[in-house]
Amino acid sequence: MPDHNQTAPGELEDVRRFINTRSISNDTREATDALPGLARAPKLWQKEFPHRSLSRTDSLPRVQRLRDDLRSACRGEASSSEALNEWFNSAALGLKVQWVGGALQLDIEASEGSFVGYLVAVAAKAIASGEWTRLKTCPDCQWAFYDHTRNGSKRWCGMTKGAPDGRACGTIAKVAAYRARKARKDGVA
């Protein structure tokens, strides 16, 4: 059975799950936003994000904007660096170096104790460690996933219907490309 593990390591999994609170339905192909419902139901929020609850500074529009900016950064959009720098500055990230196992380790924390501050600090750590390049979004359904492949070349959320949420975006894209090549070839012949 193929491995459909899309989970990110450690705290980065919170960022991946947060990005996926906006998803595109397989049936309707329309985007749905789970954040408003989660924000209104603290028990649901705690189940989804057990490491941090929403604070007074975490307004819904602010949280949604962070999610959109993190998604843009996963897609590798050049404009996302400016947006992330604004988030890093507003979260007033603190850097701390400590010896762990005979080596210096950099720890990044947000001075504010909000959910937004926590996610911004986790994103900064992932960027500093190089893990961020493995957090990607599917070009078709926009689902965020962590690329566990050896060479970091995973492109789609899944290749088979047995993938999480039943998407086979990779197969769909490859079939469409094949049909387009075949149509061009048949049109030329």
Summary of the structure (lengths in Angstrom):
residues: 189
radius of gyration: 18.9
end to end distance: 40.7
largest distance: 67.2
contacts: 521
relative contact order: 0.15
helix: 47%
strand: 15%
